[in-house]
Amino acid sequence: MQLSLAEAHKLALQNHPLIMAFKLNAAAAYQISVEYKAGFMPTLFGSLTGVGADTGTRLAAGGLNNPVVYNRIGTGVSISQMLTDFGRTSHLVAMAELRAKAQDQSTETARAQVLLATDRAYYAVLRAQSVLGVAQATIKARQLVVDQITALAESKLKSQLDVSFSRVNLSTANLLLSQAQNDLDSAQAELASAIGMPNQRAFQLSDVPMPSPLPAEIDALVKQALGDRPEVKDLRLQQSAAERFVKAEHALSYPTLSLAGTTGVVPTGQEQIPGKYGAVGVNLNIPIFNGGLYKARTAEAQLRSKAILQNIADVESRITRDVRVSYLNAVSAFERVGLSAELLKQARLAQDLAQSRYDLGLSTIVELSQAQLNLTSAEIASTTAMYDYQAQRAIVDYQTASLR
């Protein structure tokens, strides 16, 4: 499967189940405000009641009852409408809307995490493919050396010790190839999972140009992260929602004023009951005593609101740390790109000199073997340094909320 980094991002955002789960949770969160808004709307329901009463029935134990209970069948509709609860419902609606917006930020956090995982897996595949190429080239070069030394040994110009050393180096290269192939397979499995296609096994990836240089000062990155990271936005919205919930809980202590009405007909019943009925009234509920329940609920809401403020401070501290650490890691990775290139240059020179000295009989196979090992290590370090830097830059972009 041929794939570019942009295409990998697109597939990950389309296919990853984590993204879909957060989107569904966000959509569900927006329904909560609709549920609270229903409190502003009238409630209408129909009733059908049939009563059979013993003669003379008036009162029943356990509550306040209709003083006279008649045999009857009645049908009708009732309507109730809250007039005011002094802001409790409106505060609950605002709280729900803020929490829904906070859930959107949680979705953004999940999106950034999926993109970061995709970037890291993508660069891991590129790095593993490069190491595999180095291993294949190393085997080819060392096989040539084995063939040459074996021919010379058969002509009595080299010893069997030289042959053994060259074959040891070839075996080491074969081990490197085996490990490189395993690392590539593992990296491709990670990429397949990251883009939501776990059954895809092999990728042909496009190379990615080197990112722009890091800014010289880190303070701007920290400021950007604190302003743009969805985790911080999430908590700030949660804190605003908590403040509205405090007001809603405090409003429990206020009265509730509502309007109620009912009408209907009585098709059959005792002669004392009219054939139709209707009534309308206003009801005012005033809380007087509930054992301190409302006061405790308000205090709980206030304490939870203050706790979220502390959570915001903690997250901002951790983000500041993470930005600084990722910046330093990226700077170090960029330095390794240049250092590994210089190392490779010197390792190639040393290997060429060691080969020339060995061909002239001025050095042993040990010196040549060490030069070959150093060259292989330098090639691996050089080919992986660039992808390590790109992966570290992706982490910086994630920490500063600029990963797109």
C-alpha positions as a printed NumPy array, in Angstrom:
array([[  0.   ,   0.   ,   0.   ],
       [  1.515,   3.296,  -1.145],
       [  1.023,   6.023,   1.418],
       [  2.081,   9.585,   2.151],
       [  2.053,  11.184,   5.586],
       [ -0.95 ,  13.349,   4.659],
       [ -2.839,  10.28 ,   3.451],
       [ -1.936,   8.457,   6.665],
       [ -3.375,  11.349,   8.675],
       [ -6.581,  11.265,   6.643],
       [ -7.009,   7.51 ,   7.077],
       [ -6.297,   7.705,  10.8  ],
       [ -8.911,  10.401,  11.351],
       [-11.458,   8.495,   9.27 ],
       [-10.886,   4.99 ,  10.594],
       [ -9.559,   5.155,  14.136],
       [-12.252,   3.96 ,  16.578],
       [-11.029,   6.311,  19.316],
       [-11.942,   9.34 ,  17.205],
       [-15.404,   7.976,  16.49 ],
       [-15.986,   7.167,  20.164],
       [-15.138,  10.722,  21.237],
       [-17.307,  12.205,  18.49 ],
       [-20.256,  10.108,  19.616],
       [-19.689,  11.111,  23.256],
       [-19.563,  14.767,  22.196],
       [-22.824,  14.41 ,  20.268],
       [-24.395,  12.766,  23.316],
       [-23.182,  15.612,  25.541],
       [-25.073,  18.161,  23.424],
       [-28.303,  16.281,  24.112],
       [-28.006,  16.978,  27.846],
       [-28.687,  20.69 ,  27.362],
       [-31.797,  19.753,  25.352],
       [-32.905,  17.617,  28.284],
       [-32.56 ,  20.544,  30.682],
       [-34.282,  22.933,  28.249],
       [-37.323,  20.662,  28.401],
       [-37.946,  22.147,  31.845],
       [-38.962,  25.426,  30.14 ],
       [-41.587,  23.689,  28.042],
       [-45.136,  22.745,  29.145],
       [-45.932,  19.137,  30.009],
       [-49.127,  17.704,  28.545],
       [-50.495,  14.256,  29.304],
       [-53.778,  12.409,  28.983],
       [-55.446,  10.298,  31.648],
       [-58.103,   7.63 ,  31.817],
       [-59.296,   6.773,  35.33 ],
       [-61.79 ,   4.199,  36.498],
       [-62.776,   3.997,  40.16 ],
       [-64.915,   1.512,  42.03 ],
       [-65.533,   2.518,  45.629],
       [-67.385,   0.95 ,  48.498],
       [-70.498,   2.831,  49.487],
       [-69.677,   5.688,  51.824],
       [-65.909,   5.623,  51.19 ],
       [-64.364,   8.942,  52.123],
       [-60.905,   8.725,  53.66 ],
       [-58.091,   6.2  ,  53.38 ],
       [-55.096,   5.862,  55.685],
       [-51.655,   6.956,  54.611],
       [-52.245,  10.392,  53.128],
       [-54.553,  13.273,  52.387],
       [-57.336,  12.003,  50.168],
       [-60.372,  13.204,  48.334],
       [-63.002,  13.386,  51.087],
       [-65.51 ,  11.561,  48.888],
       [-64.622,   8.713,  46.52 ],
       [-67.319,   7.975,  43.918],
       [-67.737,   5.217,  41.406],
       [-66.837,   6.759,  38.024],
       [-64.934,   6.594,  34.766],
       [-63.196,   9.799,  33.79 ],
       [-60.994,  10.868,  30.911],
       [-59.158,  14.095,  30.211],
       [-55.884,  15.939,  29.728],
       [-53.662,  17.857,  32.109],
       [-51.032,  20.466,  31.433],
       [-48.355,  21.973,  33.634],
       [-45.934,  24.786,  32.939],
       [-43.101,  26.029,  35.091],
       [-43.277,  29.792,  35.353],
       [-39.985,  30.342,  37.149],
       [-37.49 ,  28.514,  39.301],
       [-35.391,  31.677,  39.738],
       [-32.635,  30.642,  37.332],
       [-31.905,  27.039,  38.307],
       [-32.92 ,  25.517,  34.979],
       [-31.18 ,  28.228,  32.94 ],
       [-27.965,  27.636,  34.892],
       [-28.268,  23.886,  34.289],
       [-28.706,  24.503,  30.546],
       [-25.624,  26.746,  30.456],
       [-23.662,  24.161,  32.446],
       [-24.622,  21.403,  29.993],
       [-23.653,  23.515,  26.979],
       [-20.249,  24.29 ,  28.491],
       [-19.663,  20.629,  29.282],
       [-20.574,  19.723,  25.699],
       [-18.001,  22.227,  24.425],
       [-15.493,  20.71 ,  26.842],
       [-16.251,  17.302,  25.327],
       [-15.398,  18.795,  21.928],
       [-11.981,  19.651,  23.33 ],
       [-11.597,  16.076,  24.534],
       [-12.264,  15.027,  20.945],
       [ -9.516,  17.405,  19.807],
       [ -7.154,  15.841,  22.343],
       [ -7.946,  12.368,  21.003],
       [ -7.45 ,  13.651,  17.449],
       [ -4.009,  15.031,  18.296],
       [ -3.029,  11.782,  20.036],
       [ -4.067,   9.735,  17.004],
       [ -2.092,  12.025,  14.666],
       [  0.971,  11.808,  16.918],
       [  0.761,   8.012,  17.019],
       [  0.447,   8.004,  13.227],
       [  3.473,  10.271,  12.79 ],
       [  5.63 ,   8.218,  15.126],
       [  4.607,   4.962,  13.448],
       [  5.176,   6.479,   9.991],
       [  8.692,   7.641,  10.844],
       [  9.405,   4.321,  12.566],
       [  8.606,   2.496,   9.323],
       [ 10.858,   4.85 ,   7.337],
       [ 13.63 ,   4.381,   9.874],
       [ 13.247,   0.587,   9.839],
       [ 13.276,   0.538,   6.027],
       [ 16.502,   2.577,   6.036],
       [ 18.149,   0.248,   8.546],
       [ 17.038,  -2.726,   6.444],
       [ 18.686,  -1.122,   3.422],
       [ 21.918,  -0.658,   5.387],
       [ 21.81 ,  -4.304,   6.475],
       [ 21.297,  -5.512,   2.916],
       [ 24.15 ,  -3.351,   1.623],
       [ 26.36 ,  -4.545,   4.481],
       [ 25.715,  -8.194,   3.647],
       [ 26.534,  -7.552,   0.012],
       [ 29.816,  -5.803,   0.891],
       [ 30.866,  -8.386,   3.459],
       [ 29.997, -11.284,   1.168],
       [ 32.357,  -9.765,  -1.374],
       [ 35.094,  -9.584,   1.278],
       [ 34.465, -13.215,   2.261],
       [ 34.744, -14.318,  -1.364],
       [ 37.969, -12.378,  -1.862],
       [ 39.629, -13.622,   1.325],
       [ 38.504, -17.205,   0.665],
       [ 40.082, -17.068,  -2.792],
       [ 43.281, -15.666,  -1.337],
       [ 43.306, -18.337,   1.375],
       [ 42.948, -21.051,  -1.25 ],
       [ 46.007, -19.541,  -2.946],
       [ 47.836, -19.619,   0.398],
       [ 47.996, -15.814,   0.433],
       [ 45.73 , -15.442,   3.477],
       [ 45.175, -17.624,   6.532],
       [ 42.071, -19.485,   7.565],
       [ 41.891, -17.117,  10.526],
       [ 41.201, -14.28 ,   8.104],
       [ 38.502, -16.371,   6.464],
       [ 36.923, -17.084,   9.853],
       [ 36.932, -13.411,  10.831],
       [ 35.35 , -12.377,   7.527],
       [ 32.65 , -15.013,   7.922],
       [ 31.969, -13.861,  11.473],
       [ 31.442, -10.348,  10.127],
       [ 29.089, -11.731,   7.481],
       [ 27.114, -13.629,  10.119],
       [ 26.866, -10.45 ,  12.181],
       [ 25.438,  -8.678,   9.141],
       [ 22.908, -11.484,   8.683],
       [ 21.821, -11.062,  12.3  ],
       [ 21.462,  -7.333,  11.676],
       [ 19.312,  -8.072,   8.629],
       [ 17.063, -10.402,  10.611],
       [ 16.574,  -7.842,  13.374],
       [ 15.99 ,  -5.067,  10.843],
       [ 13.319,  -7.112,   9.082],
       [ 11.588,  -7.836,  12.389],
       [ 11.716,  -4.152,  13.346],
       [ 10.208,  -3.216,   9.986],
       [  7.372,  -5.719,  10.358],
       [  6.641,  -4.433,  13.86 ],
       [  6.705,  -0.802,  12.742],
       [  4.323,  -1.568,   9.868],
       [  1.954,  -3.284,  12.288],
       [  2.007,  -0.147,  14.466],
       [  1.276,   2.049,  11.445],
       [ -1.567,  -0.216,  10.33 ],
       [ -3.136,   0.054,  13.775],
       [ -2.624,   3.822,  13.892],
       [ -4.496,   4.414,  10.622],
       [ -7.308,   2.034,  11.574],
       [ -6.378,  -0.688,   9.063],
       [ -4.975,  -3.459,  11.289],
       [ -5.021,  -6.088,   8.521],
       [ -2.712,  -4.11 ,   6.231],
       [  0.768,  -5.635,   6.453],
       [  3.096,  -3.767,   4.1  ],
       [  3.519,  -0.123,   3.123],
       [  5.492,   1.811,   0.548],
       [  5.884,   5.198,   2.188],
       [  6.741,   8.538,   0.644],
       [  9.639,  10.379,   2.22 ],
       [  8.874,  13.499,   4.224],
       [ 10.887,  16.711,   3.823],
       [ 12.751,  17.966,   6.849],
       [ 10.619,  20.299,   8.994],
       [ 11.399,  23.955,   9.486],
       [ 14.009,  24.837,  12.121],
       [ 12.94 ,  25.191,  15.729],
       [ 12.662,  28.726,  17.109],
       [ 15.622,  29.917,  19.122],
       [ 13.472,  30.788,  22.15 ],
       [ 11.239,  28.278,  23.891],
       [  9.024,  30.779,  25.736],
       [  6.883,  31.41 ,  22.647],
       [  6.237,  27.67 ,  22.325],
       [  5.2  ,  27.426,  25.971],
       [  2.821,  30.368,  25.581],
       [  1.336,  28.812,  22.444],
       [  0.835,  25.47 ,  24.193],
       [ -0.879,  27.028,  27.233],
       [ -3.229,  28.933,  24.952],
       [ -4.01 ,  26.241,  22.395],
       [ -3.742,  22.836,  24.051],
       [ -7.25 ,  21.267,  24.078],
       [ -6.642,  19.788,  27.55 ],
       [ -6.384,  23.315,  28.996],
       [ -9.427,  24.511,  27.057],
       [-11.325,  21.456,  28.26 ],
       [-10.604,  22.17 ,  31.918],
       [-11.371,  25.86 ,  31.573],
       [-14.763,  25.034,  30.085],
       [-15.297,  22.462,  32.825],
       [-14.512,  25.12 ,  35.409],
       [-17.003,  27.55 ,  33.837],
       [-19.579,  24.762,  33.83 ],
       [-18.833,  24.071,  37.497],
       [-19.45 ,  27.737,  38.336],
       [-22.833,  27.603,  36.615],
       [-23.646,  24.415,  38.509],
       [-22.826,  26.183,  41.786],
       [-25.41 ,  28.827,  40.889],
       [-27.914,  26.138,  39.91 ],
       [-27.469,  24.329,  43.228],
       [-27.777,  27.601,  45.128],
       [-31.082,  28.262,  43.323],
       [-32.519,  25.137,  44.955],
       [-33.183,  27.304,  47.996],
       [-35.476,  29.589,  45.975],
       [-39.223,  28.96 ,  45.436],
       [-40.618,  27.341,  42.312],
       [-43.704,  28.825,  40.652],
       [-45.708,  26.711,  38.229],
       [-49.059,  26.728,  36.444],
       [-51.284,  23.643,  36.228],
       [-54.528,  22.979,  34.42 ],
       [-56.792,  20.003,  33.702],
       [-59.985,  19.328,  31.792],
       [-62.   ,  16.318,  30.705],
       [-65.293,  14.474,  30.704],
       [-66.888,  11.821,  32.903],
       [-68.934,   9.577,  30.631],
       [-70.305,   7.542,  33.515],
       [-70.441,   7.889,  37.264],
       [-72.698,   8.637,  40.188],
       [-75.191,  11.432,  39.79 ],
       [-73.243,  13.732,  42.125],
       [-70.395,  13.926,  39.577],
       [-70.779,  16.449,  36.698],
       [-70.359,  15.186,  33.136],
       [-67.314,  17.372,  32.518],
       [-64.711,  19.054,  34.641],
       [-61.952,  21.666,  34.41 ],
       [-59.628,  23.567,  36.687],
       [-56.575,  25.799,  36.521],
       [-54.279,  26.92 ,  39.289],
       [-50.932,  28.353,  40.261],
       [-48.653,  26.515,  42.645],
       [-45.791,  28.041,  44.633],
       [-43.4  ,  25.618,  46.311],
       [-41.23 ,  27.188,  49.003],
       [-38.413,  25.075,  50.472],
       [-38.388,  25.463,  54.247],
       [-36.401,  22.618,  55.754],
       [-34.694,  19.583,  54.229],
       [-32.056,  18.672,  56.776],
       [-29.347,  20.834,  55.17 ],
       [-29.49 ,  18.953,  51.843],
       [-29.454,  22.02 ,  49.589],
       [-26.732,  23.72 ,  51.6  ],
       [-24.54 ,  20.615,  51.368],
       [-25.137,  20.295,  47.63 ],
       [-24.111,  23.911,  47.095],
       [-20.984,  23.442,  49.209],
       [-20.087,  20.294,  47.271],
       [-20.439,  22.134,  43.949],
       [-18.247,  24.994,  45.208],
       [-15.515,  22.615,  46.36 ],
       [-15.533,  20.752,  43.035],
       [-15.253,  24.043,  41.19 ],
       [-12.19 ,  24.979,  43.242],
       [-10.703,  21.536,  42.62 ],
       [-10.923,  22.108,  38.857],
       [ -8.937,  25.339,  39.281],
       [ -6.171,  23.314,  40.899],
       [ -6.387,  20.781,  38.07 ],
       [ -5.893,  23.596,  35.574],
       [ -2.769,  24.752,  37.419],
       [ -1.438,  21.184,  37.47 ],
       [ -2.074,  20.638,  33.741],
       [ -0.452,  23.961,  32.84 ],
       [  2.612,  22.984,  34.884],
       [  2.853,  19.6  ,  33.168],
       [  2.381,  21.137,  29.719],
       [  5.159,  23.636,  30.402],
       [  7.436,  20.775,  31.425],
       [  6.484,  18.618,  28.437],
       [  7.067,  21.452,  25.965],
       [ 10.512,  22.152,  27.401],
       [ 11.497,  18.473,  27.422],
       [ 10.264,  17.871,  23.88 ],
       [ 12.06 ,  21.018,  22.684],
       [ 15.346,  19.908,  24.222],
       [ 14.944,  16.404,  22.794],
       [ 14.297,  17.841,  19.333],
       [ 17.322,  20.136,  19.566],
       [ 19.473,  17.184,  20.599],
       [ 18.067,  15.052,  17.76 ],
       [ 18.84 ,  17.799,  15.251],
       [ 22.419,  18.004,  16.51 ],
       [ 22.746,  14.235,  16.068],
       [ 21.859,  14.608,  12.38 ],
       [ 25.02 ,  16.633,  11.768],
       [ 27.162,  14.626,  14.158],
       [ 26.141,  11.301,  12.654],
       [ 26.85 ,  12.6  ,   9.15 ],
       [ 30.381,  13.535,  10.245],
       [ 30.74 ,  10.155,  11.967],
       [ 29.738,   8.372,   8.761],
       [ 32.239,  10.388,   6.761],
       [ 35.072,   9.473,   9.123],
       [ 33.954,   5.831,   9.345],
       [ 34.023,   5.492,   5.554],
       [ 37.471,   7.013,   5.428],
       [ 38.695,   4.697,   8.173],
       [ 37.214,   1.659,   6.442],
       [ 38.839,   2.589,   3.135],
       [ 42.204,   3.025,   4.86 ],
       [ 41.806,  -0.233,   6.767],
       [ 40.938,  -2.071,   3.559],
       [ 43.963,  -0.618,   1.777],
       [ 46.292,  -1.506,   4.657],
       [ 44.872,  -5.019,   4.784],
       [ 45.233,  -5.483,   1.021],
       [ 48.9  ,  -4.387,   1.305],
       [ 49.484,  -6.733,   4.204],
       [ 50.157,  -3.887,   6.633],
       [ 47.353,  -4.767,   9.076],
       [ 45.412,  -7.74 ,  10.342],
       [ 41.886,  -8.862,   9.697],
       [ 40.991,  -7.609,  13.17 ],
       [ 41.631,  -4.017,  12.159],
       [ 39.581,  -4.412,   8.99 ],
       [ 36.733,  -6.096,  10.902],
       [ 36.62 ,  -3.289,  13.427],
       [ 36.52 ,  -0.71 ,  10.646],
       [ 33.648,  -2.564,   8.981],
       [ 31.698,  -2.706,  12.231],
       [ 32.285,   0.994,  12.825],
       [ 31.087,   1.813,   9.321],
       [ 27.903,  -0.216,   9.756],
       [ 27.157,   1.479,  13.074],
       [ 27.798,   4.902,  11.544],
       [ 25.528,   4.156,   8.585],
       [ 22.734,   3.069,  10.907],
       [ 23.226,   6.135,  13.114],
       [ 23.214,   8.468,  10.124],
       [ 20.19 ,   6.954,   8.412],
       [ 18.108,   6.906,  11.602],
       [ 19.109,  10.36 ,  12.898],
       [ 16.951,  12.223,  10.377],
       [ 13.829,  10.175,  11.137],
       [ 14.454,  10.443,  14.871],
       [ 14.558,  14.219,  14.509],
       [ 11.34 ,  14.253,  12.495],
       [  9.637,  12.107,  15.127],
       [ 10.835,  14.471,  17.862],
       [  9.535,  17.447,  15.882],
       [  6.142,  15.735,  15.679],
       [  6.175,  15.488,  19.478],
       [  6.987,  19.217,  19.738],
       [  4.098,  19.972,  17.392],
       [  1.8  ,  17.816,  19.536],
       [  2.904,  19.52 ,  22.752],
       [  2.297,  22.966,  21.244],
       [ -1.083,  21.99 ,  19.706],
       [  0.17 ,  22.626,  16.154],
       [  0.068,  19.034,  14.886],
       [ -2.226,  18.997,  11.844]])
